[in-house]
Structure formats: C-alpha cells, structure tokens
Amino acid sequence: MIVAVCGLLMAGFPVAPTLAGTALLFALGGAAFGVFDLSFLIGFPQSVFATMTSTTLVAVPLFVFMGVMLERSAVAEQLLVAMARLFGRRPGGLAVSVSVVGALLAASTGIVGASVVTMGLLSLPVMLRQGYDPAFATGSIAASGTLGQIIPPSIVLVFLGDQLSAAYQTAQFERGVFAPETVSVDDLFAGALLPGVLLVGLFIVYQVGFSLLRPGRAPAMTEPACPDDSDDDGDAPGVVRALIAPVGLIVAVLGSILGGLATPTEAAAVGAVGATMLAAARLDPSRAWPVLFAVACGLGLVLLKTLFDLRVQRAVIPAGDAVAIGAAIVLSLGLAWGVWRAFRLTWRARLADGVPVLGAVARSTLTITSMIFLIVICARMFSLVFRGYGGAAFIEAQLGGLPGGATTALLVVMATVFLLGFFLDFLEILFIVVPVVAPILLQMEMPGGGTMSPVWLGVLLALNLQTSFLTPPFGFALFYLRGVAPEEVRTADIYRGIVPFVLLQIAALALVWNWPGLATWLPATLTP
C-alpha cells in the first residue's frame, strides 16, 4: 500500500484521491481474495464524523484565515521594508532581515506559501541587485519561509497535536493505564517555541558568518529598501510602527494560549479577528479609529477581568463588581462595533483585480481548508485499511525487534520521515506515518527509564517534517520560490542554496534530541 501510494504521488496524482483510492482498491481486492475483512470500513464514517466535529481542528481554518488576511493586506511587505532599513546597511543584513521577518510571519501566519512568495517577490530582486550570491539569497528566503511549520501557531502543530493526543492515549491503554494523562495542542505549541527560536538563531548565525567570511557575496545595501522608499531616515520609528501591530497580534494569540487564558481554537479566533482589524487599519488608515477604539475596549475588558469578578451567576454581587460588569458590557458592545467596522472596511477595500479583500481571503481560506480536510478524511480511510491488513502490528514487531530499543526505533523513524520528505508533502507524511508509529514509540521504554515524552516526540517530528519543504525534488518552498524568482536565478542555485539550511535544521534536530529539555521545559513550567 505504501509503495503504491508513493508511486502514484510521485507520478503526479492528487493526494486525497490517491490515499482513499489506493486504500479502497486494496480493501476490495483483499476481500475478493479472502484476505481482508470489509467490516474494518464500518469505522470510516465514525472517523470522519469525529474529525469534522473536533473542536481542536476548528483552529485550522481560523489560522488559515489569519495568515491569508495578513498576506493580502501587505503587512509582510511593511515588515520587510522596515527590517531592511534596520539591518540592510550591514553586510548580510538583508539576509538577516529575511530571517527575522520569516520568524515574525511564522508566529502570526503559519502558512509557508504566503511567506515564501511574499519574501521572494519583495526581497529577492533587491538582494540580487545588491550583488548577493543567488544561492545564498534564495536559500535564506526559502528556509525562513518554512519557519511557520515549527514556530507556533502552526497548522502542522495543530494536526500533530491532535494525532499525538490519540496516540498517547492508545499507548497508555496498551500499557494498562486506564486513567491516561493527556497531551494537548497547547503543550505542543509551548514545546515548539524554544526549538523554533533556536532554529532562527542558527539561521542568523550562519548568515552573519557567511557575510563575514565572504562579504562580496552578501554586501551592505546601497539603495532604498523598495523602489518607492527613498527616505531611510528615522529607522527606529519606522521599525516600531511596523512591529507594533504584528507583535501585538502574536502576543494576543500565543500569550493567550501559553498563559492558559484560551484554547488554541479560541486563540485562533482572536487571531482571525485581530488580523482583520490590523488589515483594516493598514488598508484604510484614515478610517482606522474604530479599530483603535475596539483595541482599547479589548484591553479594557482584560483589565476589568484582572481586577474584578465578572461572573453574573451569583446570588450576591458586590456593588464594585456590579459596576465592573456594567462597564464590561459597554466595552463588549464597543469591541463588537469596532470589529464589525473592520470587516466592513476589508469588504470595501479592493485588490488590484477589483475583488474585495475580505471576499478574496474567505475564498482562499475555503479552498485551503477544504484541501487540507479532504486529505485528512482520505488519510483516515488509508489508515483503516492499513491496520486491517495488520500493518500496524507488523511495524510494531519490526520496531520492537530492533537492537537498541527505543533509541534505535526512533532513529529509524526519523530517518524514514526525512527520506520521505524528499518525495512527499508534510501532510501526507503526517497522516500516513505518525498514526502508525507514534503509539508504538510512546509505549517503548527509554534507556534512562520511563516512556518517551509525547511533546519531545512531537517537536522532533515537527522539525523533521519542516525539512520536507526544502528537500528536492518536491520541496514545496522550492516550488513557490522558483515560481516568483527572476529568470536569471537557476533552479540549481536554489537547490544549492538550501543545503546549508537543511544541515542547520538537522543540527537543531540533533540538539533537541540530546537536550529534551529544550522541548519539555516550557510546557512543564506553564502547567499549573
């Protein structure tokens, strides 16, 4: 089954029908020869229903909406120009700017395609005109654009957290633990934060080192950050203005998750609304005051919640709390009014082709979300048939029989995921490999005693899956960049440029492998 799927995908067939069609053909063929029980397929409708009613996975379309809205409102462009002003006068400064902006976009969008295309269109022409080595420039842009897969909030982490939650409970049931501990998307977000920052740091260290050793291939910027930007004075105010809104959005989304104030789904809703308000202020600054008023109302609500007890279902409510509740109602109405005005502004604003910004964002969100969930549902069919043939038991026996126990088994799984990344998309790997191997790995005893941490395993898998965007021939970041790169940039330059960054990702993977605390310390600290 796996060989058939990989062959069809590499032949160019669509992912979702390949997964479901291969599974169905193998199921019907096996039933015809009496080697497969079709009763396994009874669980498929229940699996689909569980997927589509999962409150955790509601975060996916909301995060997609947030990312697309920020992309269409040119927030990334503003960030790039500001960072280019700040760092560009130094050798390698444009490359460092790309990494910093890539990290900020990752923490506010989590969509690889949007980041790579935006930075490729805006930064690559400037870098080439300044005399940057094409391989170094394209490698920096492609690698920085993939940071959205490891820095939360990330769609990969949402799906990975959902998969690991089920796998961890299955592993505990198999070990006879009938009051299982749980692992959530919140835990995985917290666990991935420090490794994500570490990876950004490794990128910047390499870029600075490259520019110091070969200054002629990464010179300082001698022209404005963009064609319409001739004023390079007042760098600090420009950077502050460009950073305030995105950083505020990042703090609102990640801070609410890590602080335990909201679930990832609730935080994703905050991010979607916040991105719309930010876009409205960016698209029509002259009418941005309702957005600022809504932000002020939101901050006022947070302050009231901190200082007063706003619960209304109480027998006795003190006078001070009653006044605070009344003020909270007024502020809530003000917030709702400001959000409504922001949505109106994004509907009235038009893209170059005359389509309303909000309409274009909604259509893109619908298309991307439908594609993702169609793959998820079809992967469920594949997983059911694979297990019906005894595939999971076979892999468990193979991994359990390896010399070296859990360490060797994990090494084999990581090597397999890395090699599959050359040919398959991260979603395909995630839904084919993780449901099979994760329950097995989480049952195995580690050399130092105890079982494997699901957060540590999740971060290792996320770092590994991130390389699938950069490894040729089917790395999606390479495709995105090739599509927007000037003709003088050869495909060989792009492939050559990503090699150091893939090695840096492997180095980050090795660091997290040897120091699990990089992934487990923050979730443990934030747990009450």
C-alpha positions as CSV (number, residue, x, y, z in Angstrom):
1,M,0.0,0.0,0.0
2,I,2.7,2.5,0.9
3,V,4.7,1.7,-2.2
4,A,1.6,2.2,-4.3
5,V,0.7,5.5,-2.7
6,C,4.3,6.8,-3.0
7,G,4.5,5.8,-6.7
8,L,1.2,7.4,-7.6
9,L,2.0,10.6,-5.7
10,M,5.4,10.9,-7.5
11,A,3.6,10.3,-10.8
12,G,1.6,13.5,-10.1
13,F,-1.8,12.1,-9.0
14,P,-3.7,14.3,-6.4
15,V,-3.0,13.4,-2.8
16,A,-6.6,12.9,-1.4
17,P,-8.0,10.5,-4.1
18,T,-4.6,8.7,-4.2
19,L,-4.9,7.9,-0.5
20,A,-8.5,6.9,-0.5
21,G,-8.5,5.2,-3.9
22,T,-5.4,3.1,-3.1
23,A,-7.0,2.0,0.2
24,L,-10.3,1.2,-1.4
25,L,-8.7,-0.9,-4.2
26,F,-6.6,-2.8,-1.7
27,A,-9.7,-3.4,0.6
28,L,-11.9,-4.6,-2.3
29,G,-9.1,-6.7,-3.8
30,G,-8.3,-8.2,-0.4
31,A,-11.9,-9.0,0.2
32,A,-12.2,-10.7,-3.2
33,F,-9.3,-13.0,-2.3
34,G,-10.5,-13.5,1.3
35,V,-7.5,-11.8,3.0
36,F,-9.3,-8.6,4.1
37,D,-12.5,-8.1,6.3
38,L,-14.6,-5.3,4.9
39,S,-16.1,-4.8,8.4
40,F,-13.0,-2.7,9.1
41,L,-14.5,0.0,6.9
42,I,-17.5,0.4,9.2
43,G,-15.3,2.6,11.4
44,F,-14.8,5.1,8.5
45,P,-18.0,7.2,8.9
46,Q,-17.4,7.4,12.6
47,S,-13.8,8.5,11.9
48,V,-15.0,11.2,9.5
49,F,-17.6,12.4,12.0
50,A,-15.0,12.6,14.8
51,T,-12.7,14.6,12.5
52,M,-15.4,17.1,11.4
53,T,-16.7,17.6,15.0
54,S,-13.3,18.1,16.6
55,T,-13.2,21.4,18.4
56,T,-9.4,21.4,18.2
57,L,-9.3,21.2,14.4
58,V,-11.6,24.3,14.2
59,A,-8.4,26.2,14.8
60,V,-7.1,25.2,11.3
61,P,-9.5,27.4,9.1
62,L,-9.1,30.2,11.6
63,F,-5.3,30.2,11.5
64,V,-5.5,29.9,7.7
65,F,-7.9,32.9,7.6
66,M,-5.5,34.9,9.8
67,G,-2.5,34.1,7.6
68,V,-4.2,34.9,4.3
69,M,-5.6,38.1,5.7
70,L,-2.2,39.3,6.8
71,E,-0.7,38.3,3.4
72,R,-3.4,40.2,1.4
73,S,-3.2,43.3,3.5
74,A,0.6,43.7,2.7
75,V,1.6,43.6,6.4
76,A,4.6,41.4,5.4
77,E,5.7,44.0,2.9
78,Q,5.7,46.7,5.6
79,L,7.7,44.4,7.9
80,L,10.3,43.6,5.2
81,V,10.9,47.3,4.3
82,A,11.3,48.2,8.0
83,M,13.7,45.4,8.7
84,A,15.7,46.1,5.6
85,R,16.1,49.7,6.8
86,L,17.3,48.4,10.2
87,F,19.8,45.7,9.1
88,G,20.4,46.4,5.4
89,R,23.4,48.8,5.8
90,R,25.4,45.9,7.3
91,P,27.0,43.0,5.2
92,G,24.5,40.2,5.2
93,G,21.9,42.5,6.7
94,L,19.2,41.8,4.1
95,A,19.5,38.0,4.7
96,V,19.2,38.6,8.5
97,S,16.1,40.8,7.8
98,V,14.6,37.9,5.8
99,S,15.1,35.5,8.8
100,V,13.7,38.0,11.3
101,V,10.6,38.7,9.2
102,G,10.2,35.0,8.5
103,A,10.1,34.3,12.2
104,L,7.6,37.1,12.8
105,L,5.4,35.9,9.9
106,A,5.7,32.4,11.2
107,A,4.4,33.5,14.6
108,S,1.5,35.4,13.0
109,T,0.5,33.3,9.9
110,G,2.0,29.8,9.9
111,I,1.5,29.5,6.1
112,V,4.6,28.6,4.2
113,G,3.4,29.5,0.7
114,A,2.4,33.1,1.7
115,S,5.8,33.7,3.5
116,V,8.0,32.4,0.7
117,V,6.1,34.1,-2.1
118,T,5.9,37.4,-0.3
119,M,9.6,37.5,0.6
120,G,10.6,36.1,-2.8
121,L,8.8,38.9,-4.6
122,L,10.0,41.7,-2.4
123,S,13.4,40.7,-1.1
124,L,15.0,38.6,-3.8
125,P,15.2,41.3,-6.5
126,V,16.7,43.8,-4.1
127,M,19.2,41.2,-2.8
128,L,20.3,40.3,-6.4
129,R,20.7,43.9,-7.4
130,Q,22.9,44.5,-4.4
131,G,25.2,41.7,-5.5
132,Y,24.1,38.9,-3.2
133,D,25.1,35.3,-4.2
134,P,21.9,33.9,-5.8
135,A,22.3,30.6,-3.9
136,F,22.7,32.4,-0.5
137,A,19.8,34.7,-1.2
138,T,17.4,32.0,-2.3
139,G,18.4,29.7,0.4
140,S,17.8,32.3,3.1
141,I,14.3,33.1,1.7
142,A,13.2,29.5,1.2
143,A,14.4,28.4,4.7
144,S,13.0,31.5,6.5
145,G,9.6,30.9,4.8
146,T,9.4,27.4,6.3
147,L,9.6,28.6,9.9
148,G,5.9,28.7,10.1
149,Q,5.9,24.9,10.4
150,I,7.8,24.9,13.7
151,I,7.1,28.3,15.3
152,P,3.6,28.3,16.8
153,P,0.8,28.9,15.9
154,S,1.4,26.3,13.2
155,I,-1.1,24.2,11.3
156,V,1.3,21.3,11.4
157,L,1.5,21.5,15.2
158,V,-2.4,21.6,15.4
159,F,-2.7,18.4,13.4
160,L,0.4,16.8,15.0
161,G,-1.1,17.6,18.5
162,D,-4.4,16.0,17.5
163,Q,-2.6,12.9,16.2
164,L,-0.3,12.6,19.3
165,S,-3.2,13.1,21.7
166,A,-4.9,10.0,20.3
167,A,-1.6,8.1,20.0
168,Y,-0.6,8.9,23.6
169,Q,-3.9,7.6,25.0
170,T,-3.7,4.5,22.9
171,A,-0.1,3.8,24.1
172,Q,-1.2,4.2,27.8
173,F,-4.2,1.9,27.3
174,E,-1.8,-0.7,25.8
175,R,0.4,-0.4,28.9
176,G,-2.6,-1.0,31.2
177,V,-3.1,2.7,32.2
178,F,-6.8,3.3,32.2
179,A,-6.7,6.8,33.7
180,P,-4.4,8.2,31.0
181,E,-2.6,11.5,31.0
182,T,-3.3,13.8,28.1
183,V,-1.2,15.9,25.7
184,S,-2.8,18.8,24.0
185,V,-2.0,21.2,21.2
186,D,-1.2,23.8,23.9
187,D,1.6,21.6,25.1
188,L,3.0,21.1,21.7
189,F,2.8,24.9,21.0
190,A,4.8,25.6,24.2
191,G,7.2,22.8,23.4
192,A,8.0,24.0,19.9
193,L,8.6,27.6,20.9
194,L,12.2,27.4,22.1
195,P,13.3,25.0,19.3
196,G,11.8,27.4,16.8
197,V,13.7,30.3,18.3
198,L,16.8,28.2,18.3
199,L,16.4,27.4,14.6
200,V,16.0,31.1,13.8
201,G,19.2,31.8,15.8
202,L,21.1,29.1,13.9
203,F,20.0,30.7,10.6
204,I,21.1,34.1,11.6
205,V,24.5,32.9,13.0
206,Y,25.1,31.2,9.6
207,Q,24.1,34.3,7.6
208,V,26.3,36.6,9.7
209,G,29.2,34.1,9.5
210,F,28.8,33.8,5.7
211,S,28.7,37.6,5.2
212,L,31.9,38.0,7.4
213,L,33.8,35.3,5.5
214,R,32.5,36.3,2.0
215,P,31.5,40.0,2.2
216,G,31.5,40.3,-1.5
217,R,28.6,37.7,-1.8
218,A,26.4,39.4,0.8
219,P,27.2,43.2,0.7
220,A,25.6,46.0,2.6
221,M,22.6,47.6,1.0
222,T,23.3,50.8,-1.1
223,E,19.8,51.5,-2.4
224,P,16.4,52.1,-0.8
225,A,14.6,49.0,0.6
226,C,11.9,49.2,-2.1
227,P,11.6,51.3,-5.3
228,D,9.1,53.7,-3.7
229,D,11.1,54.1,-0.5
230,S,13.7,56.9,-0.7
231,D,13.6,58.0,2.9
232,D,15.9,55.9,5.0
233,D,15.9,58.3,8.0
234,G,14.2,57.7,11.2
235,D,14.7,53.9,11.2
236,A,13.7,53.3,14.8
237,P,10.2,54.9,14.5
238,G,9.6,53.1,11.2
239,V,10.5,49.8,12.7
240,V,8.4,50.4,15.8
241,R,5.4,51.3,13.7
242,A,5.8,48.2,11.5
243,L,6.3,45.9,14.5
244,I,3.6,47.1,17.0
245,A,0.6,45.6,15.3
246,P,2.1,42.2,14.3
247,V,3.8,41.8,17.6
248,G,0.6,42.7,19.4
249,L,-1.2,40.1,17.4
250,I,1.4,37.5,18.2
251,V,1.2,38.3,21.9
252,A,-2.6,38.1,21.8
253,V,-2.6,34.7,20.1
254,L,0.4,32.9,21.7
255,G,0.1,34.7,25.0
256,S,-3.5,33.6,25.5
257,I,-2.5,30.0,24.7
258,L,0.7,29.8,26.8
259,G,-0.9,31.7,29.6
260,G,-3.8,29.3,29.8
261,L,-6.4,32.0,29.0
262,A,-7.6,30.4,25.8
263,T,-7.5,27.1,24.0
264,P,-5.8,27.1,20.6
265,T,-9.2,27.3,18.9
266,E,-10.3,30.3,20.9
267,A,-6.9,31.9,20.3
268,A,-7.2,31.2,16.6
269,A,-10.5,33.1,16.6
270,V,-8.8,36.0,18.4
271,G,-6.1,35.9,15.7
272,A,-8.5,35.8,12.8
273,V,-10.4,38.8,14.2
274,G,-7.2,40.6,15.1
275,A,-5.7,40.1,11.6
276,T,-8.9,41.6,10.1
277,M,-8.7,44.6,12.4
278,L,-5.0,45.0,11.5
279,A,-5.7,44.7,7.8
280,A,-8.5,47.3,8.0
281,A,-6.1,49.8,9.7
282,R,-3.5,49.0,7.1
283,L,-5.8,49.3,4.1
284,D,-7.5,52.5,5.1
285,P,-5.6,54.4,7.8
286,S,-7.9,57.4,7.5
287,R,-10.8,55.3,8.9
288,A,-8.8,53.3,11.4
289,W,-10.2,54.9,14.5
290,P,-13.0,52.3,15.1
291,V,-10.3,49.7,15.0
292,L,-8.2,51.6,17.6
293,F,-11.4,52.1,19.7
294,A,-12.0,48.3,19.5
295,V,-8.5,47.5,20.6
296,A,-8.9,49.9,23.6
297,C,-12.2,48.2,24.5
298,G,-10.5,44.8,24.4
299,L,-7.6,46.0,26.6
300,G,-10.2,47.5,29.0
301,L,-12.0,44.1,29.2
302,V,-8.8,42.3,30.0
303,L,-8.1,44.9,32.8
304,L,-11.6,44.5,34.2
305,K,-11.3,40.7,34.2
306,T,-8.0,41.0,36.1
307,L,-9.3,43.4,38.8
308,F,-12.9,42.3,39.3
309,D,-15.0,39.1,39.4
310,L,-17.3,39.5,36.3
311,R,-19.4,36.3,36.9
312,V,-23.1,37.2,36.8
313,Q,-24.5,33.9,38.1
314,R,-24.0,34.7,41.7
315,A,-26.5,35.1,44.5
316,V,-24.9,38.3,45.8
317,I,-22.9,40.6,43.6
318,P,-21.0,43.4,45.4
319,A,-21.5,46.9,44.2
320,G,-18.0,47.3,42.8
321,D,-18.3,44.1,40.8
322,A,-21.8,45.2,39.5
323,V,-20.3,48.4,38.2
324,A,-17.4,46.5,36.6
325,I,-19.9,44.1,34.9
326,G,-21.9,47.0,33.5
327,A,-18.6,48.6,32.2
328,A,-17.7,45.2,30.7
329,I,-21.0,45.1,28.8
330,V,-20.4,48.5,27.4
331,L,-16.8,47.6,26.4
332,S,-18.0,44.4,24.8
333,L,-20.5,46.4,22.7
334,G,-17.7,48.8,21.7
335,L,-15.5,45.9,20.8
336,A,-18.2,44.3,18.7
337,W,-18.9,47.5,16.9
338,G,-15.2,48.1,16.1
339,V,-14.8,44.5,14.8
340,W,-17.9,45.0,12.6
341,R,-16.4,48.2,11.1
342,A,-13.1,46.4,10.5
343,F,-14.9,43.7,8.5
344,R,-16.8,46.4,6.5
345,L,-13.5,48.1,5.7
346,T,-11.9,44.9,4.4
347,W,-15.0,44.3,2.3
348,R,-15.0,47.7,0.8
349,A,-11.2,47.6,0.1
350,R,-10.4,46.2,-3.3
351,L,-7.4,44.2,-4.6
352,A,-5.8,45.0,-8.0
353,D,-8.4,42.9,-9.8
354,G,-11.3,44.6,-8.1
355,V,-12.2,41.7,-5.8
356,P,-13.0,42.7,-2.2
357,V,-10.1,41.9,0.2
358,L,-12.4,40.1,2.6
359,G,-14.0,38.1,-0.3
360,A,-10.7,37.0,-1.6
361,V,-9.5,36.0,1.8
362,A,-12.7,34.0,2.5
363,R,-12.4,32.2,-0.8
364,S,-8.7,31.3,-0.3
365,T,-9.5,30.1,3.3
366,L,-12.3,27.9,2.0
367,T,-10.1,26.4,-0.8
368,I,-7.1,25.7,1.5
369,T,-9.2,24.4,4.4
370,S,-11.2,22.1,2.0
371,M,-8.0,20.7,0.5
372,I,-6.5,20.0,4.0
373,F,-9.6,18.3,5.4
374,L,-10.1,16.3,2.3
375,I,-6.6,14.9,2.7
376,V,-7.3,14.3,6.4
377,I,-10.5,12.3,5.6
378,C,-8.9,10.3,2.9
379,A,-6.0,9.5,5.1
380,R,-8.4,8.0,7.6
381,M,-9.5,5.5,5.0
382,F,-5.9,4.6,4.3
383,S,-5.1,4.2,8.0
384,L,-8.1,1.9,8.5
385,V,-7.3,-0.4,5.6
386,F,-3.6,-0.4,6.6
387,R,-4.5,-1.5,10.1
388,G,-6.9,-4.1,8.7
389,Y,-4.1,-5.8,6.9
390,G,-2.1,-5.9,10.1
391,G,0.3,-3.2,9.0
392,A,0.4,-1.5,12.4
393,A,1.2,-4.9,14.1
394,F,3.9,-5.6,11.6
395,I,5.6,-2.3,12.1
396,E,5.3,-2.6,15.9
397,A,7.0,-6.0,15.6
398,Q,9.8,-4.6,13.4
399,L,10.5,-1.6,15.6
400,G,10.3,-3.6,18.8
401,G,12.8,-6.2,17.4
402,L,15.5,-3.6,16.6
403,P,18.7,-3.7,18.7
404,G,19.0,-0.7,20.9
405,G,15.3,-0.5,21.8
406,A,13.5,2.9,21.7
407,T,16.6,4.9,20.7
408,T,17.2,2.8,17.5
409,A,13.5,2.7,16.7
410,L,13.2,6.5,17.0
411,L,16.3,6.9,14.9
412,V,14.8,4.6,12.2
413,V,11.5,6.6,12.2
414,M,13.3,9.9,12.0
415,A,15.4,8.7,9.1
416,T,12.3,7.4,7.3
417,V,10.4,10.6,7.8
418,F,13.5,12.6,6.5
419,L,13.8,10.4,3.4
420,L,10.0,10.5,2.7
421,G,10.3,14.3,2.8
422,F,12.2,14.2,-0.5
423,F,9.1,12.8,-2.2
424,L,6.0,13.5,-0.1
425,D,4.3,16.6,1.3
426,F,4.3,17.1,5.1
427,L,0.5,16.4,5.3
428,E,1.0,13.0,3.5
429,I,3.8,12.0,5.9
430,L,1.9,13.2,8.9
431,F,-1.3,11.2,8.2
432,I,0.4,8.1,6.8
433,V,3.4,7.6,9.2
434,V,2.5,9.3,12.5
435,P,-0.7,7.4,13.3
436,V,1.2,4.1,12.8
437,V,4.5,4.8,14.6
438,A,3.5,7.2,17.3
439,P,1.5,4.8,19.5
440,I,4.4,2.2,19.2
441,L,7.1,4.7,20.1
442,L,5.2,6.1,23.0
443,Q,4.9,2.6,24.6
444,M,8.6,1.9,24.4
445,E,10.9,2.2,27.4
446,M,13.7,4.8,27.1
447,P,17.3,3.9,28.1
448,G,17.1,6.1,31.2
449,G,13.8,4.6,32.4
450,G,10.3,5.7,31.7
451,T,8.5,6.2,28.4
452,M,9.0,8.8,25.7
453,S,7.7,12.3,26.2
454,P,4.9,12.9,23.6
455,V,5.9,16.6,23.5
456,W,9.5,15.8,22.8
457,L,8.5,13.3,20.1
458,G,6.1,15.9,18.6
459,V,8.8,18.6,18.4
460,L,11.3,16.1,16.8
461,L,8.7,15.1,14.2
462,A,7.8,18.8,13.5
463,L,11.4,19.8,13.0
464,N,11.9,16.7,10.7
465,L,8.7,17.5,8.7
466,Q,9.9,21.0,8.2
467,T,12.7,19.8,6.1
468,S,10.2,18.3,3.6
469,F,9.6,21.8,2.4
470,L,13.2,22.3,1.5
471,T,14.5,18.9,0.2
472,P,14.4,18.5,-3.6
473,P,12.9,17.4,-5.9
474,F,9.4,18.0,-4.4
475,G,10.1,20.6,-1.7
476,F,7.1,23.0,-1.8
477,A,9.1,26.0,-0.7
478,L,11.4,25.5,-3.6
479,F,8.4,25.3,-6.0
480,Y,7.0,28.5,-4.5
481,L,10.3,30.4,-4.8
482,R,11.0,29.1,-8.3
483,G,7.7,30.5,-9.4
484,V,8.5,34.0,-8.3
485,A,12.3,34.1,-8.8
486,P,13.7,36.1,-11.7
487,E,14.8,34.2,-14.8
488,E,18.5,34.7,-14.1
489,V,18.2,32.6,-10.9
490,R,18.7,29.0,-11.9
491,T,17.0,26.1,-10.2
492,A,20.4,24.7,-9.4
493,D,21.1,27.9,-7.4
494,I,18.0,27.4,-5.3
495,Y,18.9,23.7,-4.7
496,R,22.5,24.6,-3.8
497,G,21.4,27.4,-1.5
498,I,19.1,25.3,0.7
499,V,21.8,22.7,1.5
500,P,23.3,24.7,4.5
501,F,19.8,25.4,5.9
502,V,18.8,21.7,5.7
503,L,22.0,20.9,7.6
504,L,21.1,23.6,10.2
505,Q,17.7,22.0,10.6
506,I,19.3,18.6,11.2
507,A,21.6,20.3,13.7
508,A,18.6,21.7,15.5
509,L,17.0,18.3,15.5
510,A,20.2,16.8,17.0
511,L,20.3,19.5,19.7
512,V,16.7,18.8,20.7
513,W,17.4,15.0,20.6
514,N,20.3,15.4,23.0
515,W,18.7,18.0,25.2
516,P,15.0,17.1,25.5
517,G,14.5,20.0,28.0
518,L,14.5,22.4,25.0
519,A,11.1,20.9,24.2
520,T,9.8,19.8,27.6
521,W,10.9,22.6,29.9
522,L,8.4,25.3,28.9
523,P,5.3,23.1,28.9
524,A,6.2,21.7,32.3
525,T,6.8,25.3,33.6
526,L,3.4,26.5,32.3
527,T,1.5,23.5,33.6
528,P,-0.2,24.6,36.9
